[in-house]
Amino acid sequence: MAVAPRRNICSTRRKRRAPFRLLLVLGALVASCSGERQPGIYQDGQPVRPFTSTENNNYQVRWASQPHPIPINEPFEIVLDVLGPEADLTLEVDGWMPGHGHGMVRTPRVTPLGQGRYQVRGMLFHMEGAWELRVALAWREDQGDSFVIQRDNVVFEVQI
Amino acid sequence: MRIVASLTVLALAGGLASFGLRSETAGPQWQALRSQFSDQEWARLLRTADLPAPSDPTNKVFHDDAAFRLGRALFYEKRLSGNGELSCASCHDPARDWTDGKALAVGLAQVDKHTPSLWNSALNRWQFWDGRADSLWSQALQPIEHPKEMGGRREDVAELVLTDPDLRTLYLEAFGPAPQELGDPLTLERVFVQVGKALAAFEGRILTAATPFDQFVSGLRTGDPEDLAALDPRAIEGAKLFFGEARCHLCHHGPLLSDMEFHDIELPRDGAPEPARHEGVGRLLTDPFNGRGQHSDDVEAGRERLAYLNRTPHQRGEWKTPGLRNVARTAPYMHNGVYASLDEVLEHYSTLADAPTRSHADAKRVLEAGQFDDSQLQALKAFLQSLSSPPPPSELLPPLDPDS
């Protein structure tokens, strides 16, 4: 699986305390089971797409566009759901055309909506063809009196 | 097997319905055409229909008739220029499809860019070849003061508009009471911006009417035999190439036949790629007249336009994809006017013989030599010629002969 590029990427962060780690997972599951109808992520009562594991299996991510399907060369938004261990998570999103060797002409912005859900604004797939929606995740992992930055990513193939 | 057959019938009926036709009403001419195009090519063809209506929330007089009349007068007004001999129409001549027929524009001096046509410019996402303006009104202000173009001064322009009896009357109709003096820089800027917004109200109506190609696409939707006959077989072959094998549609798609963004199409050049869009983004973000500036009539809408722009080294050598409506009448071509005819343009895409060394390794993945034969080149040209609309309506022509 390709590594998400660092270029043309924006990010946002969410911070939670350790006691709430499970809430992220439970919240999303409850929302899912209770028939919550968040705009974008559901269509006809069903999630638009299933959760997909990140490359190193640290998180699970699903996404949906608004509008759906994604229009060619018109701005659209994305709703992302992230399941996994609670952490000081940074989320980065980008679009890439592997066959063309270029990405989007825009840098999208990610806003946390709570309970593992994120809104991504500023998306634009300006050309027809095979795109990759690249989601990169990074978080800080404390190790005694120091910390390291851990990274993982997931790439969704999108045909426009 | 019976189930499969039924599903096939249903799928065909559904497909026809989605194209606005019922299977029993689709005539043999339509059926024959439908079979020529793949589903993807067909969808691309249909997406060219319905040119949208332009709008600009950052310009509240964009649709205003009085602003249009002022803008029309200003567009043909030579006194906006430093030497009193050049107007917007000097380069954007309506008799030449709003361009000048020259490879490179010539104002007070020669400019290093080809004059783009104004047809449908209000529908552009960005203005100028490098996209350094985000509205027609902010675009219109730059040539007025550019030393190589009109070489005017905003002080003189504002003074002219507020003191010339005819222009003042038009100004008052469009914007209401005029400032008594222009000493305050902000007041001066405001009047100068109003000039740009009036020009945009005029230019916003320079929209192409239906072309033979549009009539053909309408026929694809309705099955009307007369509409389907609007293109001859050669142009139809060209359309199939354009929206299929030749991959022109990758950048030239939608109603404008443009993605409204920026690409390096490997035109001949000396040395490194020009700053192009890379510089354009930088200038746009710092332009005091951009849509999020104090002269915008909708700062939030202006912010939204600019919020997600990125600026990368990759943008060097990338110029705006022009729309293709009326392209057959707007030679020469490209941002630098390097090609004198459609034949030369098509030859470039066919052979890339004059392309410089690849600007980046991945570029070849996008642009490959089409290696078209003569028949294909003629077909593509015939298709491009089918994109010609009627000449501008009289309301867009000079209100009076400026020399009379």
Interface residues (C-beta under 8 A of the other chain):
Chain A: R7 N8 I72 N73 G99 H100 G101 H102 M104 V105 R106 T107 P108 R109 R121 G122 L124 H126 M127 E128 G129
Chain B: R44 R47 H249 L250 C251 H253 G254 D259 M260 E261 F262 A307 Y308 L309 N310 T312 H314 H360 A361 D362 A363 R365 V366
